[in-house]
Amino acid sequence: MTQPPMLTWTEDDQVRTARWRSENGAPVPRRVVVADDQTRADDALRLAREGAVLLWRGDFQNARLLLQAMTRRLERASGPRPAAASLTDQFHRHRLAQAQRARLLSAIVMPVEADYGIALRRAPDWRQACAEAYGAPDGLASVVSLRELLGLVGAHEWRKKGVPIAATGGRVHAHYGVFSPVRGEYVDLVAATPLPSGALAFDVGTGTGVLAAVLAQRGVKRIVATDLDDRALACAADNLERLGHAAQVELVKADLFPPGRAPLVVCNPPWLPGKPSSSIEHAIYDPDSRMLKGFLSGLAEHLSPGGQGWLILSDLAEHLGLRSRAQLLEWIAQAGLRVLAIQSIRPRHPKAGDAEDALHAARSAEVTMLWQLVADTAA
């Protein structure tokens, strides 16, 4: 087994160690400063900018107040956004600012016991949320960013509540690290587009299993759903069991396609080309459009004669200048495919109408599309 990354620091003249946990893959900090209720937000930000992390030994709720104070200072310091040459430039500036802000606000780190308890004054009991995110305790105490802990607790609450998806006949519960289907318009497209067959479908990159559940609800007799992420497969299995579709759907761990051919192959890849900065962003950012290009290039050989591939994709990348429509059409043609039809819908999420959003110009023009693709017999 691979040894987990370990954090080492000196406290009270003793050398101490603990497992370093970071879902975002942040490197083990080289400098650890012990912080408590007397630590001021300005000092915390200064230390964070110097590359240190602040190991919290004070009251837990005071650490949350400190994080809020740091956030307010960063918001005040950001000021008005400077004019950018293009939407692409705005997007890259926005991503850089997000990454810098996240790094600074992740500087407050918490000691977590081997059983995931937090031995600080007024600390909540987050052991169940930690176990859902990290798995069963492995006997090692750890150090975790407070911001990450708040994120996994938020995911724990969302998992309990679930997201109502009418097309599934119930709610979909996203596990930690698995993207929640809050953008319901793409689900509506899959629910409304006429099926080429009700016998068999492949759901490539199933995530929560929401599209497999929609197809099962529509009466598709057998669905093979794939994902490469173990969390996603466990999440999909849980949702399909809850929704009563476990018998119809076979879950397979695979990078893209399962073996064989099907009359319908569905894929909802990450919509933006780019490098994800956290585990959850793998559902949003597709480095070098790897999944999109992989789906297109392998689709024809996994379609039954007369079958359709459904590619669910937003055109936000086009409005941001990250990928052109001409490029997408070229990839489709190179894969020996042609476009049979395109179904489209306007997004309903709040940012689409938020004029204060940094990317409002692109989001307000965004359209979500379902591309019905078939093998080009003339290719």
N, C-alpha and C positions, 0 to 999 in steps of 0.2 A: 504493500500500500504506500501511496505517496504521502510523505510527511506534510502536515498542514503548515502554512506559514506561521511563524512565531514572532511575537513582539517582545522585545527585551527592554527593560528600563530600570532605573535605580530610584528607589523610594524608601525614605527613612533609613538610608545607608545600607539598604539591602538590594541585591539584584533580583528582579522578579521577571517572570515570563508568563505569557498567556497566548492562546491562539488568536491570531489576527483574522477577523472576518470582514470581508468586503465583497458584497454581491457585484459591485462594479469593477472589481479587479484592481482596486487601488493598491499600490505597493506598500509594503510594511514601512511604517513611519520610522525615520531615523532619530527623531527627537520627540521625547515625551515630556510634557510639563504637567505636573499635578495641579489641578484647579479645584476651587471650592466656591462657596457662597460669596466670598469676597472678590472674586474675579469680575472685572468690569468688561463690558462689551468691547470698548475700544482696545483694551489690552488683549482680549481674546482674538480680535481681528488682526491685530499687529502680529501676534504669534502665529496665527494661521497663514498670514502672508509670508512669514519667514519659513514656513514649511513644517511647523510643529503641530502636534495634536495635543489637546488638553484632556487629560485623564481625570474624569470627574469623581470627586470624593465628597461632595456636599449633598445638600438636599436635592432629591431628584426633580421635584417641581421647579426648583430654582434654576436647574439646568435648562429646562424648557423655556423659562422666562429669558434666560441669557440668549438662547438661540433666537427667540423672537426679537430681542433687542439688536442682535447682530444683523438679522434680516432687515429690520427697519433702517439701520445705518447704511446697508448696501443699497437699498432702494433709494434713499435720499442722495447717495453719492452718485448714482447712475445718471441722474439728470435727464434732460430731453435727449431723444435719440438724434444723432447727427444724420444729415441727409446722406443717403447712399447712392452710388451710381446706378444700381440696378436692383431688382428683386433678388437676384442671385447673391449679390453682395450683402443685402439686408439679411438674407437667410444665414449666410456664413457668419456674419457678425452676431446674429441672434444666438446661433449655436455656440459660438465662442464665449459669449457673455453668460449663457446658461452653464457651461462647463466650469468657468471660473467661479461663478457664484456657488455652484454645488460643491466645489473643492473647499472653498472657505467655510461654508456652513457645515461641512462634514468633519470639521476639526474637533468638535466636542465629542469625545468617545467615552463609552460607559463600560464599566466592569460587569461582566455577565458570568455568573457561577456555572459550574459544570452541569447543573440541572436546569439551566436557563433562568434561574432566579436572579434578581438584581438586589444586592444587599446594601441599599442606600435608604436614607430616610424618605418616607412617603413615596417609595417606588411602587408602581403597580405590578400586579402579577401578570406578566406577559409570557409565561412559559408555554402555553398552548400555541400562541402566535409564533413563537420562535421554533417550536417543534414542527409546525406546519411548513415553515420556510426552510429550516435547516435539517430536518429529519430528527431521528431519535438522538438524545444526548450521547456524546461519545466519551464522556468522562473528563473532558478538558474545559477549564475555565477559558473565557475568551474576552476580547475587547472589541466592541462594535460601535460604529458611529451612531450617535443619538438620532441623527436624521434617518439613517437606515432603519433603526428600530421603529421610529414613528411610521415609516413607510410600510414595514411588514405588518404592523398593528392595523394600519388603515386597510391593507389588503385582507387581513384576517376578518375585519368587520364587513368588507364588501363580499368576501366569500360567504359569510353567514347570510347576508341579506340577499345576494344574487341580483341579477339584472332581468327584469321581465322581458321576454322575447315572445311576442304573440305567435309568430310562425312556428315555434317549437311546442306550443301548448303549455308552456310553463316558464320557469326561471333558469338562467344559466349562471352557475357559480364559478367564478374564476379563482384558481389557486394562485398563491404567491408566485410571481415571476411569469405568469401566463396572462397575456393581454385580454382584457375584458371586452366583450362585444358591445361597447357603448355607442359605437357608430352604427346604429340600427338600420340605416338606409341600405347598406350593402346586403344585409340579411333579407330585406324586403325584395331586392332584385332577384336573389336566388329563390325566394318563395313564389315569385310571380312569373318568371320566365318559363315558357312551355318546356316540359321534359322531352328529350328525344327518346327516352326509354324509361320504363319503371322497373327494369330487371336488375341492373347493377350500376353502381357509380363508385368512382374513386374520389376521395377528398384528400387532396395533397396539402400537407401542412395544416393539420386539423385544429391545433391550438386547444381551445376549450371544447371542441367538438360541436360547436353551434351549427355549422353548415351541414355536418353529417346528420344532426338531429332534425334540421329543417327538411332535408331530403327524405329521411325516414318518416317524418310526419306527413310528407306528401305522398307516401306510399311506395317509395323505392324499396324493393324487396331485400336487396343486399347492398351494403356499402362497405368498402374497405377504406379506412381512414389512416393516414400516416403522419408521423411526426418524428423528428430526431431527438426531441427534448423529453427526458423522462418525466419532468413535472407536467408537461403538456399532456402526455399520454395518460398519466394518473388523473389529471383534471378531466380530460375527455371521458375516461371510463366512469368517473363519478357522475358527471352530468348525464351521460347516456343511460346510466342505471336509474338515476332520479326520474328521468323523462320517460322511462319505459321502453327505450330503444336498444338496449344492450344486445338483444338477440339478433337484431338486424345489422349491427355494425361490428366489423372486425377491426381491431386496432393493431397496427403494425409499426414497429420502429424501423424507419427507413428515411434515407435522405432523398426526398421527393417521391418517386413513384413506387408502388408495390409491383410485384411481378404480374405479367399478363396484360390483357386489354379490357377496356370497358366502353360501353356506348356513351358514357358521360364521365368526364374527368374535370373536377372543379378545383380551382386554386385561388386563394386570396393571399398573395405574397405581400411582404412589406412594400409600402407604396413609395418610399423615397430612397433613392440611391444615397448611400452614405454610411459612415461608421457609427454603430451604436455605442453610446457611452455608459449604458447600464444594461442589465439583463432584460428588463422589460422593453427596452428600445429595439431589441432584435425583431419585434413584431412591427416596428415602424421603419427601421432603416435596413437596407439591403446592400451590403458592401459590393460595389461594382455591379450592382443588379444581378448578383449571382443566382439567386433563387428564381427571379423572373426569367432570365435567359435560360436557366436550366430547365424550367418548366416548358418554355416554348420549344427548346431544342429537342426535348424528349417526348413531347406530346403526341406527335403523329404515330410513333411506334407503340403507343399505349392506347390508341383509339381503335375500337372495333370499326369495321366498315360502316360508313355512314354516321359514325359517332361524332359527338361535339365535345370540345374543350371549353369550359367556362372560365375565363380569366377575369377576376374581380379586381379592378384597379382604379384608383383616383387619378385625375389628371393634375393634381397639385404640383407634382414634379415638373410638369410642363410649364406651369405658370411661374415657377421659381427658377426656370432655366436650368434645371438639373438633368432633364431628359426631354428630347423633342418628340413630337408625334411622328415625325419622319423616321426617327431612330427606332421607335417601337414598331412601326410598320415594316421597316427593313428587317428587324429580327423575326417578325412573324413570317415574312416571305422567305427568309433564309432557312427557316425551320420546315419549309414545305407545307405551310398552312395558308389559309385564306380566311378572310372575315366574312362570316355568314350574315351577322347582324350585330348591332350594338344596342343594349338597353342602358338607359341612363337615368340618374336621379340626382337632385340637389341635396347636399348635406344639410342636416338639421342641427348639428352640434352648436353650442353657444358661440364658439370662436368665429364661426362663419359670419356672424353679424356684429362682432365686436370691433368697432372702429379703432379702439385703443390697442388692439393686438398688433405686435410688431410686423406680422405677416398678413395683415388684413387685406391688402390689395390682391394677394394671391388666393387667400382663403375665400374671399367673397365671390371669386370667379370659378371656384372649384366645382367639378362635376364628378360623381362616382359612376363608373361604368362597368357593365358586364359584357365582355367581348365573347360572342359565340364564334368559336373557331372550328374549322373543319380541315381535314387533310386536303391539300390541293392536288387532285389527281393529275393535273397537267404539269406539276412541278417535276 
